[in-house]
Amino acid sequence: MKPFDAPVAAFAAPLVARQGRGWRVFVDELSVATRIGIHPHEHAAAQPIVLDASLVYRCEPSETGAHGLIDYEQYCERVTAFLSTKPHTRTLETLAVELAVLSFGEWPALDALTLALHKPKIREGTRRIGVELDWTRADYDAWLARAAAPGVAS
């Protein structure tokens, strides 16, 4: 075999059909007032944040059984209730983790999650500034393990 035959052989091999990434639920621009911010004036009252979420199923969606469906209306209602009533949070990063923990804890069908959070009109000259968190169920499980360990901050 010539030295260049091995790499070329990989391209000549029969193509294996790629599977798609499966089902996901998405939420775009859910706006909710919550208590957030590090600046003194941000402690005075709730302010709006905007959330985008992509929730990837770990199974085929199913209308039967509570564990087979991510109900987008219920998700929006639960996130809104959580954000509306929670104590003050200093950063969007902390809030993203809290929302990820809530999401994985309440929706067993959830396998992966991308959350994007931003404060609208936070800085002149920008359309938006915010944070994004990508977590899988393995990330959530690792967070739970760290949170359960004595003397370890999560």
Secondary structure, DSSP 8 states (H G I E B T S, - for coil): --TTHHHHHHHHS----------EEEEEEEEEEE-B-SSGGGGSS-EEEEEEEEEEESS---SSSGGG---HHHHHHHHHHHHHHS--BS-HHHHHHHHHHHHHHH-TTEEEEEEEEE-TT-STT-S--EEEEEEEHHHHHHHHHHHHSTT---
